[in-house]
Amino acid sequence: MAFAAKQTDWRKQPIEVRELLLDALRDRAPAASSERLTPLQLAQRIGVEPDPWQTDLLESTERQIILNCSRQSGKSTSTALKALHTALYQEGSLTLVLSPSQRQSMETYRKIRESYNLLSDVPALTQESSIKLELANGSRVQVLPGKEQTVRGFSGVDLLICDEAARIDDALYQSIRPMLAVSGGQIILLSTPFGSRGFFFKEWTEGGDDWKRVRVTADQCPRIDRAWLEKERQRIGDWWFSQEYGCSFVDNLEACFSTADIQAAITAEVQPLWAL
């Protein structure tokens, strides 16, 4: 619903003024339409024409999804649309957005909020802060700080988004997974690789069939110029380019042994010298 945010930044007003503005906006807001948009229709309604892989993501009901996608491929935008669709059409839902830092989490939150502003005849906004919004249908979208000791306490999560997942600490990842234990909600890990380590790498390579995996390299994105990509490779070097645009898990340049060599040295055919 494209009201106040288009005209004035009411969040900078004193709290008494904000309350009056919100009350006025709720009174003027039309009732939510009975029309239920599909995820694709929602994207098109706000002027986004998704790539085929984005449409597949928006419509996916898989509980666990990994997006190993190039920079600027549209992974954050499509995930934000999925979060917005959940909030609008799944009454009382809870969506959590997590990144290594709160600033990064708020980028995805900003995309959700801006997309909401482009819609009409949807559940009215009842509460908003810099890290949370609530709708009249009881749905909430909450930004979480990237610290393990401060994210506990949430439950009944319907959608858990981990942006820049390759850079999130393993301890933080392990502490948020129980949020989905009862609700049966979705978790989406989205990132470019950052070395052959961490839970993002492990879930991608060893997570088994429990995960839906999506890999989109820069040369598969129609909006990225091929000539620019070649210049970018020359500018940042193969190591960074392979990760940021090629979606490859590459070893740290300072590592003594490659991940492939270490894995090749491990075998179950050799019996241990002693039993524990």
C-alpha contacts under 8 A as a table, 3 or more apart, distances in Angstrom:
res1	aa1	res2	aa2	distance
1	M	116	Y	5.84
1	M	117	N	4.51
1	M	118	L	5.84
1	M	119	L	4.57
1	M	120	S	4.53
1	M	121	D	7.14
1	M	122	V	6.79
1	M	124	A	7.39
2	A	5	A	6.91
2	A	6	K	6.45
2	A	116	Y	7.31
2	A	117	N	3.94
2	A	118	L	5.27
2	A	119	L	6.35
2	A	120	S	7.01
3	F	6	K	5.97
3	F	7	Q	7.26
3	F	25	L	7.71
3	F	117	N	6.88
4	A	7	Q	5.29
4	A	8	T	5.87
4	A	9	D	7.26
4	A	10	W	7.01
4	A	25	L	7.95
5	A	8	T	5.67
5	A	9	D	5.84
5	A	10	W	7.27
5	A	117	N	7.44
6	K	9	D	8.00
6	K	117	N	8.00
9	D	12	K	6.05
9	D	13	Q	7.72
10	W	13	Q	5.27
10	W	18	R	6.22
10	W	21	L	7.79
11	R	14	P	7.98
11	R	18	R	6.77
11	R	129	S	7.71
13	Q	17	V	6.05
13	Q	18	R	6.05
14	P	17	V	5.35
14	P	18	R	6.29
15	I	18	R	4.98
15	I	19	E	6.21
16	E	19	E	5.25
16	E	20	L	6.46
17	V	20	L	5.15
17	V	21	L	6.17
18	R	21	L	5.07
18	R	22	L	6.09
19	E	22	L	5.16
19	E	23	D	6.17
20	L	23	D	5.15
20	L	24	A	6.24
21	L	24	A	5.14
21	L	25	L	6.14
22	L	25	L	5.05
22	L	26	R	6.11
22	L	126	T	7.34
23	D	26	R	5.22
23	D	27	D	6.33
24	A	27	D	5.19
24	A	28	R	6.38
25	L	28	R	5.10
25	L	29	A	5.89
26	R	29	A	5.07
26	R	124	A	6.67
26	R	125	L	7.57
26	R	126	T	7.42
29	A	124	A	6.53
30	P	121	D	6.02
31	A	121	D	6.32
31	A	122	V	7.30
31	A	123	P	7.14
31	A	124	A	7.83
32	A	121	D	4.77
32	A	122	V	4.51
32	A	123	P	5.01
32	A	124	A	7.42
33	S	36	R	7.74
33	S	121	D	5.02
33	S	122	V	6.13
36	R	89	Y	7.13
37	L	40	L	7.79
37	L	41	Q	5.51
37	L	42	L	5.67
38	T	41	Q	5.05
38	T	42	L	6.09
39	P	42	L	5.03
39	P	43	A	6.29
39	P	55	T	7.64
39	P	58	L	5.67
39	P	59	E	6.29
39	P	81	L	7.60
39	P	82	K	7.03
39	P	85	H	6.32
40	L	43	A	5.15
40	L	44	Q	6.24
40	L	50	P	7.52
40	L	55	T	6.22
40	L	58	L	7.12
40	L	59	E	7.78
41	Q	44	Q	5.04
41	Q	45	R	5.91
42	L	45	R	5.02
42	L	46	I	6.66
42	L	81	L	7.82
42	L	85	H	7.30
43	A	46	I	5.57
43	A	47	G	6.50
43	A	48	V	5.04
43	A	49	E	6.59
43	A	50	P	7.16
43	A	81	L	6.81
44	Q	47	G	4.92
44	Q	48	V	4.94
44	Q	49	E	5.65
44	Q	50	P	7.97
45	R	48	V	7.37
45	R	119	L	7.49
46	I	115	S	6.56
46	I	118	L	5.84
46	I	119	L	6.87
50	P	53	W	7.79
50	P	54	Q	5.45
50	P	55	T	5.80
50	P	78	S	7.78
51	D	54	Q	5.16
51	D	55	T	6.37
52	P	55	T	5.17
52	P	56	D	6.27
53	W	56	D	5.02
53	W	57	L	6.22
53	W	214	V	7.82
54	Q	57	L	4.97
54	Q	58	L	6.14
54	Q	74	G	7.94
54	Q	75	K	7.74
54	Q	78	S	6.04
55	T	58	L	5.07
55	T	59	E	6.26
56	D	59	E	5.35
56	D	60	S	5.94
57	L	60	S	5.08
57	L	78	S	7.61
58	L	78	S	6.95
58	L	79	T	7.62
58	L	81	L	7.48
58	L	82	K	5.52
61	T	186	Q	7.74
62	E	65	I	6.72
62	E	186	Q	7.06
62	E	211	W	7.75
62	E	212	K	6.73
63	R	184	G	7.33
63	R	185	G	6.37
63	R	186	Q	4.35
63	R	187	I	6.22
63	R	211	W	7.73
64	Q	186	Q	5.85
64	Q	187	I	5.10
64	Q	188	I	6.15
64	Q	210	D	6.68
64	Q	211	W	4.99
64	Q	212	K	6.19
65	I	186	Q	7.77
65	I	187	I	6.30
65	I	188	I	4.80
65	I	189	L	6.29
65	I	211	W	5.47
65	I	212	K	4.66
65	I	213	R	5.99
65	I	214	V	7.73
66	I	188	I	5.81
66	I	189	L	4.76
66	I	190	L	5.92
66	I	204	W	7.14
66	I	211	W	6.78
66	I	212	K	6.18
66	I	213	R	4.94
66	I	214	V	6.16
67	L	75	K	7.17
67	L	188	I	7.37
67	L	189	L	6.03
67	L	190	L	4.51
67	L	191	S	6.38
67	L	213	R	6.24
67	L	214	V	4.91
67	L	215	R	6.18
68	N	190	L	6.14
68	N	191	S	5.57
68	N	192	T	5.58
68	N	193	P	7.08
68	N	213	R	7.50
68	N	214	V	5.98
68	N	215	R	4.78
68	N	216	V	6.62
68	N	247	C	6.20
69	C	73	S	6.51
69	C	75	K	6.67
69	C	190	L	7.32
69	C	191	S	6.35
69	C	192	T	5.71
69	C	214	V	7.34
69	C	215	R	5.33
69	C	216	V	4.58
69	C	217	T	5.95
69	C	218	A	7.90
69	C	245	Y	7.83
69	C	247	C	6.14
70	S	73	S	5.44
70	S	191	S	7.96
70	S	192	T	5.98
70	S	216	V	6.08
70	S	217	T	5.07
70	S	218	A	5.29
70	S	243	Q	7.95
70	S	244	E	5.74
70	S	245	Y	4.62
70	S	246	G	6.55
70	S	247	C	5.98
71	R	74	G	7.84
71	R	192	T	6.96
71	R	218	A	7.24
71	R	244	E	5.92
71	R	245	Y	6.11
72	Q	75	K	7.58
72	Q	218	A	7.91
72	Q	224	I	7.87
73	S	216	V	7.26
73	S	217	T	7.75
73	S	218	A	6.64
73	S	221	C	5.91
73	S	223	R	7.87
73	S	224	I	7.98
74	G	77	T	5.25
74	G	78	S	6.13
75	K	78	S	5.32
75	K	79	T	6.09
75	K	190	L	6.98
76	S	79	T	5.12
76	S	80	A	6.04
76	S	108	T	6.41
76	S	163	D	7.66
76	S	190	L	7.71
77	T	80	A	5.11
77	T	81	L	6.29
77	T	108	T	7.58
77	T	111	K	6.78
78	S	81	L	5.07
78	S	82	K	6.29
79	T	82	K	4.99
79	T	83	A	6.25
79	T	161	I	7.75
80	A	83	A	5.01
80	A	84	L	6.19
80	A	108	T	6.06
80	A	109	Y	7.31
80	A	111	K	6.09
80	A	112	I	5.18
81	L	84	L	5.00
81	L	85	H	6.11
81	L	112	I	6.60
81	L	115	S	7.58
82	K	85	H	5.15
82	K	86	T	6.24
83	A	86	T	5.14
83	A	87	A	6.27
83	A	95	T	6.63
83	A	112	I	7.14
83	A	141	V	7.96
83	A	159	L	7.09
84	L	87	A	5.09
84	L	88	L	6.14
84	L	112	I	5.89
84	L	115	S	7.81
84	L	116	Y	7.24
85	H	88	L	5.21
85	H	89	Y	6.01
85	H	90	Q	7.82
86	T	89	Y	5.57
86	T	90	Q	5.27
86	T	93	S	7.01
86	T	95	T	7.78
86	T	159	L	7.73
87	A	90	Q	5.76
87	A	91	E	6.94
87	A	92	G	7.79
87	A	93	S	6.03
87	A	94	L	7.37
87	A	95	T	7.32
87	A	135	L	7.78
87	A	139	S	5.27
87	A	140	R	6.64
87	A	141	V	7.23
88	L	91	E	7.05
88	L	122	V	6.97
88	L	123	P	6.65
88	L	135	L	7.94
88	L	137	N	7.67
88	L	139	S	7.32
90	Q	93	S	5.62
90	Q	139	S	7.33
91	E	137	N	5.31
91	E	138	G	5.96
91	E	139	S	5.67
92	G	137	N	6.15
92	G	138	G	4.21
92	G	139	S	4.17
92	G	140	R	7.19
93	S	138	G	7.02
93	S	139	S	4.54
93	S	140	R	6.23
93	S	157	V	7.30
93	S	158	D	5.88
94	L	139	S	5.88
94	L	140	R	4.93
94	L	141	V	6.03
94	L	142	Q	7.65
94	L	156	G	7.15
94	L	157	V	5.19
94	L	158	D	5.39
94	L	159	L	6.68
95	T	140	R	6.22
95	T	141	V	4.74
95	T	142	Q	6.23
95	T	157	V	6.26
95	T	158	D	5.91
95	T	159	L	4.69
95	T	160	L	5.89
95	T	161	I	7.68
96	L	141	V	5.96
96	L	142	Q	4.94
96	L	143	V	5.89
96	L	144	L	6.78
96	L	157	V	7.26
96	L	159	L	6.39
96	L	160	L	4.97
96	L	161	I	6.13
97	V	105	S	5.93
97	V	108	T	7.44
97	V	109	Y	7.29
97	V	141	V	7.60
97	V	142	Q	6.22
97	V	143	V	4.83
97	V	144	L	5.98
97	V	160	L	6.24
97	V	161	I	4.85
97	V	162	C	6.27
97	V	163	D	7.46
98	L	101	S	7.93
98	L	102	Q	7.50
98	L	105	S	5.46
98	L	143	V	6.27
98	L	144	L	5.16
98	L	145	P	6.68
98	L	146	G	6.48
98	L	160	L	7.70
98	L	161	I	6.00
98	L	162	C	4.87
98	L	163	D	6.14
99	S	102	Q	6.43
99	S	104	Q	5.80
99	S	105	S	4.96
99	S	144	L	7.59
99	S	145	P	7.22
99	S	146	G	5.69
99	S	162	C	5.74
99	S	163	D	4.93
99	S	164	E	5.99
99	S	165	A	6.88
99	S	168	I	6.66
100	P	104	Q	7.10
100	P	105	S	7.80
100	P	145	P	7.57
100	P	146	G	4.63
100	P	147	K	7.76
100	P	163	D	7.81
100	P	164	E	6.93
100	P	165	A	7.59
100	P	167	R	6.23
100	P	168	I	4.96
100	P	169	D	7.58
101	S	104	Q	5.47
101	S	105	S	6.56
101	S	145	P	6.06
101	S	146	G	4.88
102	Q	105	S	4.96
102	Q	106	M	6.16
102	Q	143	V	7.27
102	Q	144	L	6.56
102	Q	145	P	4.69
102	Q	146	G	6.09
103	R	106	M	5.19
103	R	107	E	6.72
104	Q	107	E	5.29
104	Q	108	T	7.21
104	Q	163	D	7.74
105	S	108	T	5.61
105	S	109	Y	6.44
105	S	143	V	6.12
105	S	144	L	7.14
105	S	145	P	7.68
105	S	163	D	7.01
106	M	109	Y	4.65
106	M	110	R	5.86
106	M	130	S	7.86
106	M	131	I	6.98
106	M	143	V	6.61
107	E	110	R	5.03
107	E	111	K	6.48
108	T	111	K	5.16
108	T	112	I	6.45
109	Y	112	I	5.08
109	Y	113	R	6.22
109	Y	131	I	7.68
109	Y	141	V	7.99
109	Y	143	V	7.01
110	R	113	R	5.06
110	R	114	E	6.02
111	K	114	E	5.19
111	K	115	S	6.09
112	I	115	S	5.28
112	I	116	Y	6.23
113	R	116	Y	5.07
113	R	117	N	6.35
114	E	117	N	5.07
114	E	118	L	6.80
115	S	118	L	5.36
115	S	119	L	7.11
116	Y	119	L	5.50
117	N	120	S	7.95
119	L	122	V	6.89
123	P	135	L	5.94
123	P	136	A	5.42
123	P	137	N	6.10
124	A	135	L	5.62
124	A	136	A	5.27
124	A	137	N	7.97
125	L	128	E	7.42
125	L	133	L	7.33
125	L	134	E	6.07
125	L	135	L	4.55
125	L	136	A	6.12
126	T	133	L	7.73
126	T	134	E	5.67
126	T	135	L	5.31
126	T	136	A	5.79
127	Q	132	K	7.84
127	Q	133	L	5.54
127	Q	134	E	5.02
127	Q	135	L	7.03
128	E	131	I	7.80
128	E	132	K	5.64
128	E	133	L	4.27
128	E	134	E	6.38
129	S	132	K	5.17
129	S	133	L	6.35
131	I	142	Q	5.93
131	I	143	V	4.95
131	I	144	L	7.64
132	K	140	R	7.19
132	K	141	V	5.62
132	K	142	Q	4.50
132	K	143	V	6.18
133	L	140	R	5.80
133	L	141	V	5.42
133	L	142	Q	6.74
134	E	138	G	6.62
134	E	139	S	5.77
134	E	140	R	4.52
134	E	141	V	6.60
135	L	138	G	5.53
135	L	139	S	5.40
135	L	140	R	6.54
136	A	139	S	7.33
144	L	151	V	6.47
145	P	150	T	7.09
145	P	151	V	7.00
146	G	151	V	7.86
146	G	168	I	7.49
146	G	172	L	7.51
147	K	150	T	5.65
147	K	151	V	6.68
147	K	172	L	6.56
148	E	151	V	5.79
148	E	152	R	7.41
148	E	171	A	6.57
148	E	172	L	4.50
148	E	175	S	6.54
149	Q	152	R	6.75
151	V	154	F	7.32
151	V	175	S	7.84
151	V	176	I	7.29
152	R	175	S	7.06
152	R	176	I	7.16
154	F	157	V	7.26
154	F	179	M	6.24
155	S	178	P	7.95
155	S	179	M	4.78
155	S	180	L	7.07
155	S	182	V	7.95
155	S	183	S	7.68
156	G	179	M	6.44
156	G	180	L	6.60
156	G	182	V	6.57
156	G	183	S	4.81
156	G	185	G	7.80
157	V	160	L	6.72
157	V	179	M	5.95
157	V	180	L	5.79
157	V	183	S	6.07
157	V	185	G	5.94
158	D	180	L	7.44
158	D	183	S	6.47
158	D	184	G	7.17
158	D	185	G	4.10
158	D	186	Q	6.08
159	L	185	G	5.51
159	L	186	Q	4.80
159	L	187	I	5.85
159	L	188	I	7.77
160	L	185	G	7.54
160	L	186	Q	6.17
160	L	187	I	4.63
160	L	188	I	6.29
161	I	187	I	5.94
161	I	188	I	4.98
161	I	189	L	6.31
161	I	190	L	7.80
162	C	165	A	5.44
162	C	187	I	7.65
162	C	188	I	6.12
162	C	189	L	4.90
162	C	190	L	6.26
163	D	189	L	6.35
163	D	190	L	5.18
163	D	191	S	6.21
164	E	167	R	5.77
164	E	168	I	6.90
164	E	189	L	7.82
164	E	190	L	5.98
164	E	191	S	4.48
164	E	192	T	7.03
165	A	168	I	5.12
165	A	189	L	5.77
165	A	190	L	5.82
165	A	191	S	5.33
165	A	200	F	6.20
166	A	191	S	5.98
166	A	192	T	6.89
166	A	193	P	5.85
166	A	194	F	5.68
166	A	198	G	6.81
166	A	199	F	7.33
166	A	200	F	5.19
166	A	201	F	7.23
167	R	194	F	6.97
168	I	172	L	6.89
168	I	173	Y	7.06
169	D	172	L	5.33
169	D	173	Y	6.51
169	D	198	G	7.60
170	D	173	Y	5.08
170	D	174	Q	6.22
170	D	198	G	6.31
170	D	199	F	5.96
171	A	174	Q	5.18
171	A	175	S	6.25
172	L	175	S	5.12
172	L	176	I	6.46
173	Y	176	I	5.43
173	Y	177	R	6.47
173	Y	199	F	7.67
174	Q	177	R	5.64
174	Q	178	P	7.81
175	S	178	P	6.73
176	I	179	M	5.62
177	R	180	L	5.95
177	R	181	A	7.32
178	P	181	A	5.03
179	M	182	V	7.49
179	M	183	S	7.73
180	L	183	S	5.34
180	L	184	G	5.56
180	L	185	G	5.55
180	L	186	Q	7.55
181	A	184	G	6.23
189	L	200	F	7.51
192	T	243	Q	6.27
192	T	244	E	5.73
192	T	245	Y	7.86
192	T	247	C	5.87
193	P	196	S	7.85
193	P	200	F	7.80
193	P	201	F	7.31
193	P	243	Q	5.40
193	P	244	E	7.07
193	P	247	C	6.02
193	P	248	S	6.39
193	P	249	F	5.51
194	F	197	R	7.65
194	F	243	Q	6.67
194	F	249	F	6.71
194	F	250	V	7.61
195	G	201	F	7.83
195	G	243	Q	7.97
195	G	249	F	5.32
195	G	250	V	5.10
195	G	251	D	5.24
195	G	252	N	6.08
196	S	201	F	5.96
196	S	249	F	5.25
196	S	250	V	5.78
196	S	251	D	5.51
196	S	252	N	7.74
196	S	259	T	6.91
197	R	200	F	7.59
197	R	201	F	5.58
197	R	202	K	6.95
198	G	201	F	5.61
198	G	202	K	6.28
199	F	202	K	4.84
199	F	203	E	5.82
200	F	203	E	5.35
200	F	204	W	6.14
201	F	204	W	5.17
201	F	205	T	6.10
201	F	249	F	7.36
202	K	205	T	5.23
202	K	206	E	5.32
202	K	207	G	6.56
203	E	206	E	5.30
203	E	207	G	4.13
203	E	208	G	7.68
203	E	211	W	7.86
204	W	207	G	5.89
204	W	213	R	7.31
205	T	208	G	7.69
207	G	210	D	6.62
207	G	211	W	6.54
208	G	211	W	6.50
209	D	212	K	7.34
215	R	247	C	7.22
216	V	220	Q	6.20
216	V	221	C	7.35
216	V	247	C	7.40
217	T	220	Q	5.37
217	T	221	C	6.96
217	T	245	Y	5.78
217	T	246	G	5.08
217	T	247	C	5.94
218	A	221	C	5.33
218	A	224	I	6.66
218	A	229	L	7.96
218	A	245	Y	5.04
218	A	246	G	6.41
219	D	222	P	7.48
219	D	224	I	7.14
219	D	226	R	6.80
221	C	224	I	5.83
222	P	225	D	7.64
224	I	228	W	7.69
224	I	229	L	7.52
225	D	228	W	5.29
225	D	229	L	6.37
226	R	229	L	5.01
226	R	230	E	6.48
227	A	230	E	5.30
227	A	231	K	6.53
228	W	231	K	5.18
228	W	232	E	6.11
229	L	232	E	4.88
229	L	233	R	6.21
230	E	233	R	5.11
230	E	234	Q	6.54
231	K	234	Q	5.16
231	K	235	R	6.16
232	E	235	R	4.88
232	E	236	I	6.12
232	E	237	G	7.93
232	E	241	F	7.56
233	R	236	I	5.61
233	R	237	G	5.35
233	R	238	D	6.13
233	R	241	F	5.63
234	Q	237	G	5.51
234	Q	238	D	7.69
236	I	239	W	7.98
236	I	240	W	6.21
236	I	241	F	6.49
237	G	240	W	5.94
237	G	241	F	6.05
238	D	241	F	4.93
238	D	242	S	5.73
239	W	242	S	5.49
239	W	243	Q	6.86
239	W	250	V	7.24
240	W	243	Q	5.39
240	W	244	E	6.03
241	F	244	E	5.24
241	F	245	Y	5.44
241	F	246	G	6.45
242	S	245	Y	5.81
242	S	246	G	4.41
242	S	247	C	6.19
242	S	248	S	5.45
242	S	249	F	7.87
242	S	250	V	7.53
243	Q	246	G	5.42
243	Q	247	C	4.80
243	Q	248	S	4.94
243	Q	249	F	6.35
243	Q	250	V	7.04
244	E	247	C	6.15
251	D	255	A	6.92
251	D	258	S	6.22
251	D	259	T	6.73
252	N	255	A	5.36
255	A	258	S	6.72
257	F	261	D	6.45
257	F	262	I	6.78
258	S	261	D	5.24
258	S	262	I	6.40
259	T	262	I	5.15
259	T	263	Q	6.16
260	A	263	Q	5.21
260	A	264	A	6.05
261	D	264	A	5.03
261	D	265	A	6.30
262	I	265	A	5.21
262	I	266	I	6.79
263	Q	266	I	5.37
264	A	267	T	7.61
267	T	270	V	6.46
268	A	271	Q	7.35
272	P	275	A	6.78
